Each structure stands twice: as structure tokens, then as C-alpha cells.
Amino acid sequence: MTVEAEWGSAQGNTLAKLRAGQAEFLADLEPNAGGAGTAPTPHDLLAASLAACTVLTLQLYSKRKQMPLESVRVTVDQVQLAGELQLERRVYLSGPLSEQAMSDCLRIANACPIHKALQGKFSISTELG
């Protein structure tokens, strides 16, 4: 799948229009960089990807294992330390889960595809279209 971002000066704002398949959404600069603060920043979208992937991975895992997981909430804080972006994730599980089930959920959270991608090496090629 191709993800597309587009901006034009005629818009009169800093919003980037994003498309991924049939989904359309927006991104913006931080207010201190001239953005309006009405859409997530690229860093917010990165953190949101990790949170969404974690929730969806745990949802699939709990269904497959027939666990009594009632809900999952994930928060991701972005912290800049010495020029490095750190993502601090916290997973909240709800339901009558055993200690073993909670431990398994933590292990699976760390195996979600976005977590794996962010811990691996990236290769990005760029060319003019």
C-alpha cells in the first residue's frame, strides 16, 4: 500500500493531507513551528502507530487464545533526551487475567510489527518523482 501526503500553498495553512488506501486524515506542524495544533504532528503519528499496533495485536492475540481480555488501552509518551526520541509505552489491560496471561500480553505487545520495525534498522530511498 502506498501512503501519500500532499500540501499546497493555496490552502493557506500548514496541514498535510494524508491518504492510506481509502482512509484520509491530516497532519500538521507543532504550534511552536507555525502549525495550528488541530492535527497530529508526524511524531504524534509515529507514536500513534505504536499504540494502535499494540492494541490491535493484543486484540488478535486475546481472541486467538480465548483470553478474557475485556479492553486494552495504550499510552505512548514522546521524550527527547540528548537528541534521541524515546517512546515510553504503557499498556493497560482490563479483564480477569492471570499473572501469566498479563505476562504473555506484555511479551506480545513487544512483538507487535511496529515495535519490531522501530527497534530495527531502516532503509529509506528518496527520489524526485
Salt bridges, closest charged atoms under 4 A:
GLU4 OE2 - ARG19 NH2 2.77
GLU6 OE1 - ARG19 NH2 2.94
ASP104 OD1 - ARG107 NH2 3.83
